[in-house]
């Protein structure tokens, strides 16, 4: 199976501190903190070993005689394509990311890019070495096995380097958080306390006015005379005599 080399850029989350929470904004002229000498020396040693391994791999790949292997044409073409892909990576991609890391020795993303590229190289190189052991000459297989061991050593050392850097960045982030909390606590102590006036005197109670009772008006007295029950009824037209 043909594997295509390449590395994907996977960025670790950056350590970001909000500007609003910082006690004082950084000045544009402030220079970055210098990288410790021990860290620079370690990175230079790792990169020098990796460059030596790259030169050895290119030399051994050029000495392969895949066209003479005892296998079918398709298998030969796949192995030749893998060897060419490894060569392109060693000549083009790897030097660029090595230069990037050399310029920023403490950069976690740059360190990861080198590790990622080594991981891709190792996967394809394992397949090519196995095909060489199955169909190629014994001396060709032995040289590729030595190169493969060197790649594995570099990959493991860069993995350890990433772990160290991650721990260092985590410690820096923890210290920044502690400093920010201390700065906020200092600002609270320095600021004058706010005075709160509490008026606990009760206002005088207003007398409750009673509404006047509503009087029901009495009906007016009747002015018509009351008829006398004992008086005889009057006749309007007396009978004739």
C-alpha positions as CSV (number, residue, x, y, z in Angstrom):
1,X,0.0,0.0,0.0
2,X,1.4,3.4,-1.0
3,X,1.7,5.9,1.8
4,X,2.0,9.6,1.0
5,X,4.2,11.6,3.3
6,X,3.3,14.9,4.7
7,X,2.8,16.5,8.0
8,X,-0.2,18.3,9.2
9,X,0.1,21.4,11.2
10,X,-1.6,20.8,14.6
11,X,-1.3,23.8,16.8
12,X,-1.5,23.4,20.6
13,X,-3.8,25.8,22.3
14,X,-1.8,29.0,22.9
15,X,-1.5,30.3,26.5
16,X,-3.5,33.5,26.3
17,X,-4.0,36.0,29.1
18,X,-6.8,38.5,28.6
19,X,-5.5,42.1,28.3
20,X,-8.3,43.4,30.5
21,X,-7.2,41.2,33.4
22,X,-3.5,42.1,33.1
23,X,-2.2,44.5,35.8
24,X,-0.4,46.5,33.1
25,X,-0.2,46.3,29.3
26,X,3.0,45.2,27.8
27,X,5.0,47.8,26.1
28,X,5.8,47.4,22.4
29,X,9.5,47.7,23.0
30,X,9.6,44.9,25.6
31,X,11.9,42.1,24.4
32,X,10.9,38.5,24.8
33,X,12.4,36.5,27.6
34,X,15.7,34.9,26.6
35,X,15.7,31.1,26.0
36,X,17.9,29.3,28.6
37,X,21.2,28.2,27.4
38,X,20.6,24.6,28.4
39,X,17.4,24.5,26.3
40,X,19.2,25.8,23.3
41,X,22.0,23.3,23.7
42,X,19.6,20.4,24.0
43,X,17.7,21.4,20.8
44,X,20.8,21.9,18.8
45,X,22.0,18.5,19.8
46,X,18.7,16.9,18.8
47,X,18.7,18.6,15.5
48,X,22.3,17.8,14.7
49,X,21.6,14.1,15.3
50,X,18.5,14.3,13.2
51,X,20.4,15.9,10.3
52,X,23.0,13.2,10.4
53,X,20.3,10.5,10.3
54,X,18.7,12.3,7.3
55,X,22.0,12.3,5.4
56,X,22.5,8.6,6.2
57,X,18.9,7.8,5.0
58,X,19.3,9.6,1.8
59,X,22.6,7.9,1.0
60,X,21.1,4.4,1.8
61,X,18.0,5.1,-0.2
62,X,20.0,6.1,-3.2
63,X,21.9,2.7,-3.0
64,X,18.7,0.6,-3.2
65,X,18.3,-1.5,-6.3
66,X,14.6,-2.0,-6.2
67,X,14.5,-2.9,-9.9
68,X,16.4,-6.1,-9.1
69,X,14.2,-7.3,-6.3
70,X,12.6,-10.7,-6.7
71,X,8.9,-9.5,-6.8
72,X,6.3,-8.4,-9.3
73,X,6.3,-5.1,-11.1
74,X,3.6,-3.5,-9.0
75,X,5.4,-4.1,-5.8
76,X,8.5,-2.7,-7.2
77,X,6.7,0.5,-8.3
78,X,5.1,0.9,-4.9
79,X,8.5,0.6,-3.2
80,X,10.1,3.0,-5.6
81,X,7.4,5.5,-5.0
82,X,7.8,5.2,-1.2
83,X,11.6,5.7,-1.5
84,X,11.1,8.8,-3.7
85,X,8.5,10.2,-1.3
86,X,10.9,9.8,1.7
87,X,13.7,11.4,-0.3
88,X,11.5,14.5,-1.1
89,X,10.6,14.8,2.5
90,X,14.2,14.6,3.7
91,X,15.4,17.2,1.1
92,X,12.5,19.7,1.3
93,X,10.1,19.4,4.2
94,X,12.5,18.4,7.0
95,X,15.1,21.2,6.5
96,X,12.4,23.8,6.7
97,X,10.9,22.7,10.0
98,X,14.4,22.0,11.4
99,X,15.3,25.7,10.6
100,X,12.1,26.9,12.2
101,X,12.8,25.0,15.4
102,X,16.4,26.2,15.5
103,X,15.1,29.8,15.4
104,X,12.6,29.2,18.2
105,X,14.0,26.4,20.4
106,X,11.3,26.7,23.1
107,X,8.4,26.7,20.6
108,X,6.0,23.9,21.4
109,X,4.3,24.0,18.0
110,X,7.6,23.9,16.1
111,X,8.8,21.0,18.2
112,X,5.6,19.2,17.5
113,X,6.0,19.7,13.7
114,X,9.4,18.0,13.8
115,X,7.9,15.1,15.8
116,X,4.9,14.8,13.5
117,X,7.2,14.7,10.4
118,X,9.4,12.1,12.0
119,X,6.3,10.0,12.8
120,X,5.2,10.1,9.2
121,X,8.7,9.3,8.0
122,X,8.9,6.3,10.4
123,X,5.6,4.8,9.1
124,X,6.6,4.8,5.5
125,X,10.2,3.8,6.2
126,X,9.0,0.7,8.2
127,X,7.0,-0.4,5.1
128,X,10.0,0.1,2.8
129,X,12.4,-1.7,5.1
130,X,10.0,-4.7,5.4
131,X,9.8,-4.9,1.6
132,X,13.6,-4.6,1.4
133,X,14.0,-7.5,3.8
134,X,11.5,-9.6,1.9
135,X,12.7,-9.0,-1.7
136,X,16.0,-7.1,-1.6
137,X,19.6,-7.8,-0.7
138,X,20.6,-8.5,2.9
139,X,23.1,-5.6,3.1
140,X,20.4,-3.2,1.9
141,X,18.0,-4.4,4.5
142,X,20.6,-4.0,7.3
143,X,21.4,-0.4,6.3
144,X,17.7,0.5,6.3
145,X,17.2,-1.1,9.7
146,X,20.0,1.0,11.1
147,X,18.4,4.2,9.7
148,X,15.1,3.1,11.1
149,X,16.5,2.7,14.5
150,X,18.0,6.2,14.4
151,X,14.6,7.7,13.3
152,X,12.9,5.9,16.2
153,X,15.5,7.3,18.6
154,X,15.0,10.9,17.3
155,X,11.2,10.5,17.5
156,X,11.3,9.3,21.1
157,X,13.7,12.1,22.1
158,X,11.5,14.8,20.5
159,X,8.5,13.3,22.3
160,X,10.3,13.7,25.6
161,X,11.2,17.3,24.6
162,X,7.5,18.0,24.0
163,X,6.6,16.7,27.4
164,X,9.2,18.9,29.0
165,X,8.0,22.0,27.2
166,X,4.3,21.3,27.9
167,X,5.1,21.0,31.6
168,X,7.1,24.3,31.5
169,X,4.3,26.1,29.7
170,X,1.7,24.8,32.2
171,X,3.9,26.1,35.1
172,X,4.1,29.5,33.4
173,X,0.4,29.6,33.0
174,X,-0.2,28.6,36.6
175,X,2.2,31.4,37.7
176,X,0.4,34.0,35.6
177,X,-2.9,33.0,37.1
178,X,-1.5,33.3,40.6
179,X,0.0,36.7,39.8
180,X,-3.3,38.0,38.4
181,X,-5.2,36.8,41.5
182,X,-2.7,38.6,43.7
183,X,-2.9,41.8,41.7
184,X,-6.7,41.8,41.9
185,X,-6.6,41.2,45.6
186,X,-4.1,44.1,46.0
187,X,-6.4,46.4,44.0
188,X,-9.3,45.6,46.2
189,X,-7.4,46.3,49.4
190,X,-6.0,49.6,48.0
191,X,-9.3,50.9,46.8
192,X,-11.3,53.0,49.4
193,X,-14.3,51.2,50.7
194,X,-17.6,52.4,49.5
195,X,-19.8,54.1,52.2
196,X,-23.4,52.9,52.4
197,X,-25.8,55.2,54.3
198,X,-28.7,53.4,55.9
199,X,-31.6,55.5,57.2
200,X,-33.2,53.4,59.9
201,X,-35.5,56.2,61.2
202,X,-39.1,55.4,60.6
203,X,-41.1,58.2,59.1
204,X,-44.0,59.5,61.2
205,X,-47.2,57.8,60.6
206,X,-49.9,60.0,58.9
207,X,-53.3,59.9,60.7
208,X,-55.8,58.0,58.8
209,X,-58.7,60.1,57.8
210,X,-62.1,58.5,58.3
211,X,-64.5,58.9,55.5
212,X,-67.9,60.5,56.6
213,X,-70.7,58.0,56.9
214,X,-73.1,58.2,54.0
215,X,-76.6,59.2,55.3
216,X,-79.5,57.8,53.5
217,X,-82.0,60.8,52.9
218,X,-85.4,60.4,54.4
219,X,-88.4,60.5,52.1
220,X,-90.3,63.9,52.3
221,X,-93.4,64.0,54.5
222,X,-96.8,63.9,52.6
223,X,-98.7,67.2,52.6
224,X,-102.1,65.7,51.6
225,X,-104.7,65.6,54.4
226,X,-105.5,62.3,55.8
227,X,-109.2,61.5,55.4
228,X,-111.3,61.1,58.6
229,X,-112.7,57.7,58.8
230,X,-115.6,58.8,61.1
231,X,-116.8,61.6,58.9
232,X,-119.7,60.7,56.6
233,X,-118.9,60.6,53.0
234,X,-119.8,63.8,51.3
235,X,-122.2,63.7,48.5
236,X,-121.4,65.9,45.6
237,X,-125.0,65.9,44.2
238,X,-127.7,65.6,46.9
239,X,-130.9,63.9,45.9
240,X,-133.9,66.2,45.2
241,X,-136.6,66.5,47.7
